[in-house]
Each structure stands twice: as structure tokens, then as C-alpha cells.
Amino acid sequence: MLRTDRPLLEARNLGKYFDVSQPWLTRLLEREPRRILKAVDGIDFNIARGETFSLVGESGCGKTTVGRLAVGQIVPTFGALVFDGVDVHRLRQRTEQRQFRRRIQIIFQDPYASLNPRWRVRETIAEPLRVLGMLNGRRAVRERVDELLQQVGLSPEDGTRYPHEFSGGQRQRISIARALSAKPDFIVCDEPTSSLDVSVQAQILNLMKDLQRNLGLAYLFISHNLAVVHQMSDRIGVMYLGRFCEVAAADELFSRPRHPYTRLLLDAVPDPAAPRREREPALGEVPSPINPPAGCPFHPRCPFADPRCSNEVPRLRPDGGGLVACHAVEEKRLPRL
Amino acid sequence: MTAVPTLEIEDLRVEFVGRDRRLTAIDGVSLQIAAGEVLGLVGESGAGKSLTGTAITGLLEPPARITRGCIRLDGRRIDNLPDADLRHVRGREIGVVFQDPLTSLNPLYTIGRQLVETIRTHIDVSSAEARGRAVHLLGQVGLPEPGKRFDSFPHEFSGGMRQRVVIALALCANPRLVIADEPTTALDVSIQAQITGLLKRLCRERRSAVLLITHDMGVIAETADRVAVMYAGRIVEIGHVRDVVHSPMHPYTQGLIASIPRLERRTDRLLQIRGTMPPLGDLPVGCAFHPRCAQVIERCREQAPHLMRASGTTTAACWLYGPCHAEN
């Protein structure tokens, strides 16, 4: 393989719109227009080999849609996703598609729903190998599965058991083993620890970091939990209603958040060590992505909004080490933290 | 403490009684909450925190039942009341807020109708008066234009707004005790602070006691006055929130707090507690935490510890603070 400096995954003006209109006849009778949900509305990012790029934001901001686009599960409305130099959604040949599927895997939030309850763990983990035709012979498959089980902290004997015999954390280990079985170099992790208890979450996050270090994996890490994202990421993109409002290196983002929304999010996280009991709670709620506000989508909740913010969509501009989409930041109207 | 606490639980045991075996889900739980006080009950899944809340409301479903201890509300026993009396206590004197606001609201009735119905069930007022109260209450929980939204259905609200409506429902009869079971877990982080702040303010104004059940130590730290940590059906540590969060005494609490990723600093590895909580049917002899504990001593394997004074306001169920060990 030719090693180059090009990113492993690159999103170029990526967008996904969903048509959530009423049926045709209802629309006609009720004189309703079509309704389009702009889940992802033109975002750019890239992820290098061995790097963790995180998407963080509240429900409905489009982070999961980006994850589904990245693994090729849904087709973008516009823009492109380029994986190792090839446009993911224009793979015509089966062999190419197969290569892509082998190299990019996904771990979901709910390990109860993402494992087949009727399959032994061994079969679940071996399935990608079988589907992709990677190993020949039962022995080879069995050896690989045993190796994978050990890699994620389970024992080879666990392979003969069924998912219901495991706790949530162990099930997530099984999901990770399945994702690793095809030797991918990129894994989309969609809220991998959100349904786990904190002590188990720590185990899984540590495991994911160890695996990344040992296997040189790149992660697209999707989470609503800022503290988890800080722990895991190299760079972070903060999403709001389908767009980035800030993209920055993790330490930079947490020590010097620039966008008012990032500040709001960081301020809202209850921190056990430093409770801010008498703080001002955040204003309002996320508006519906079907009818987003004009101009900057965040302006109705933003304490620094002015008339320009309600008319003109801010573009991502370099600021400090990262990118920020905010008129107030650009005009230097924001108070320093 | 001289005044009678609003809620007092004494040596509570809840068991699942089957034909051939009994599983003890909660054992020896004692706690008190004063009027206007928020007690946080924290622990991981299966620790018995929600079951404790269910036991207080008298909503335990067979085979679960209270097999020892008692629960008092304002000094009056409520764990052995007949169903009809209990129904009166529930709703009137105990308000409940659950995790998912969509399941606590009836999707077929407007929120106004649900509020008026609840108010009139518990308080003897005319329907016009009940409507007035309901609108006032919706305003208090921060619903914009409460008069206009009165006739809206639950699905017309966002998650945060629904949870506000549920809080209004829980508070509408001015209960003595509010049980909030993971009230913010289903909400986005920017809404969470609004909801916990609201709950705390309204309950303090009304001098209601609050039992806040959650797995989120951050929510506890910001909202609760005191905190009780549960593990495998027992309270392992209880004390003022500041003391417990900053200097946890029980090894489990120490591990739990250390394993939370932090905003302000990043570590190469998170501290982790090895293993997982044992299932109810398979609790180890002695302290239930001893197989996972790094500071285990001989006595832990033999005898279950009771709560002992560990420091200032904190008591912990750990032999490290036992009389013999402390002397060494």
C-alpha cells in the first residue's frame, strides 16, 4: 500500500436531507408544502490514520447521520466522503465495495440491540470474516476469534455463550471484537458507552484507547457526553442543527471554547468536582431541524446575537488553532472567558 | 435532629420471593430526609436505587415485597397501609417524576386535562379553580404562555417541556415528598441544568423533601444536599454531598468518582474498578464489594460491614473504619 499524507477519511461539503413530508394526497388537500429535514447541511472534516475525531452535540444535531454516512449506510444528498482517496458512495465494483466494508466498521450505542440473541458470541464475531471471505478453514477462523476475545478482555470460553449471559459492558466488548475481526483501520463509534455505568464506561474507554494504540485505528467518535469526548479525542467538531459551529483540537476546545454554543455546552455539564450550584441555566432549547432559524441557527439562544446573526449564516473561519462559525467571534464582540 | 424528618426509612429490606428461593434486592437501608432537603441516591444499574423509590411509593409488584423495616412519612407509617389509603398518600403527599416524560403523560389527553384531573382527585376544588391552579403551576415550571399551551397534547412539546409538565403534575397537590427517578437522564445536557434547577427551587419553596435518584454524580453534586451511595442493595456511604464528592471514604465511592471522565483534565487512562457488580443471586459472603476492592482485609471476606463513622459527616459501610482496624 502506498503511504501518503492524505487523510484516511475526508468529508467534502457533506450533506444529507430527509424528506419528511406528508403523503402526496394529504399535501394536496391540506395545501402543505414539502418538508425537508436538513440533518447534515454541508460539513467538511478529515481524519488522519490513528487519530480520533469526535462529533459532539445535542439530540438532532446530525452527529449520528454523519456516522451512518461514513460507513456508507446511507447516501449523501450532496457532497462526498472520500476514504483513502476513493469516493465511498461511488464504488461500482463489488471488490472495491468489499474492501471498503472491511476497512471501516461501526460500534453502536446499545449492545443489547446490536447483537443477535440467537447466535453464540463466536458466530457473531466470526460473521464479518465469513461474509468478507477473509479466512479459510474452521481452524483459522476459530483461532482468530479466540485471539479477538482475548484482545477485548474476554476469554476464549466466552465464545460458546449467548449474548444474554453477559453484562452490558461485556456485550460492548463483544461488539468491539466483532468490529475488529475484519482488521479495519477505521471505526465509527456511535455513543459506545452511553448505555453503560460509569465504572464500566471507564473500562471500555480504556480498552478502546489501548486498541487504538496497538492497532493504529482511527476513530470517528460520536457522543453527547463532553467529558467522555475530552478523554478520547484528538480533535472535536461541535455540531448544531446539521452544521459545525466549532472545530478544534480537544485541549484547545476545552481550555478556550470560542463559539457561544460550545461555551453553553461546557457550562451545562454538571461536574462533580466543581459544582456550580447558583449558575445561570442555559437558555431555551434546540429548535426543530425541519424549521431552523434563519441566519445563524444558534442566534435565538445566543446571548451575543445581533441583527447580522439573524440574517446571515456564519461561515467557518480560522480562529486561534481551530475553526469557528460565529459573527460575534469574527467581530471580536465576545467577552473573554 | 429534633424535628420529625419528612421521610424516614428504617432498616428496609425488599426481597423477590419466589417459590424455591428468595433474592434480597435491598437490605438494611436506612435514611432520613428533612423538609426542604434534597437527598441524592446514587449507584450503578442494579444497585437498588429505583427499587427503593418504588418501595416508598408502595408500587412494588409481586414477587417483590418489603420483608423487613418500615417507611414513615411525617412520622406516620406508610409501608403497611391498605391500598385505598396508599393511593391517597401517593399523588397527594408523594409526587413522582420519572425518567421518561412521554411515558408518564397520557398521550390522549391534553396536559391541561391531566393536571385538572390530578388536582381535583387530591384537592377539593371546583374545576374552574383547578384550571386556574394548573395554569399558574405551568407558569411556575417555566412553560411559556401557559394559558395557550393548556390545551396542547404531550406530543406537541419537546422533551424538556414535557418534563416540566411532569414536574407540574408531581407538585400539583403540594406533596410532602417528591421522588425524582433519573429526571434528567433522557434530556440533553443544556436542558438538564434547567430541569434540576427548577425541581430544586420549587421543592425548596414548598418545603418538600426530595429523593433524587440518579446514576450521575455530576447531577448529585449540583443538586443534592446529602448523598447516599448504593451498591448491591445496600447503602455503602452517606454524608454531605461536598464531603462525599471531595473525599469519598468507601473504596467503591472512591472508585466510582475516579472513573468519571472530567472536563478540566484529561488522563492517559481513566481509573477503573475491576470487574462488575455481582448479580443479586450471587452476592459474595461478607462485604458485597470485597472481590473488587483493592483495600480488602480479612474481615471483609467474613462479615458484612454496617455503616460506621468514617469522617466528619460521612458514614461508610467499610471495615477500614471499623474499631479494630482504626487502632492499627
Interface residues (C-beta under 8 A of the other chain):
Chain A: E58 S59 S167 G168 G169 Q170 D197 V198 S199 V200 Q201 A202 Q203 L205 N206 K209 H224 N225 L226 A227 V228 H230 Q231 A250 D251 F254 L264 L265 L266 A268 V269 P270 D271 P272 A273 A274 P275 R276 R277 R279 P281 A282 E285 V286
Chain B: E44 S45 S158 G159 G160 M161 D188 V189 S190 I191 Q192 A193 Q194 T196 G197 H215 D216 M217 G218 V219 I220 A221 E222 V241 V245 H246 G255 L256 I257 S259 I260 P261 R262 L263 E264 R266 T267 D268 R269 L270 L271 Q272 I273 T276
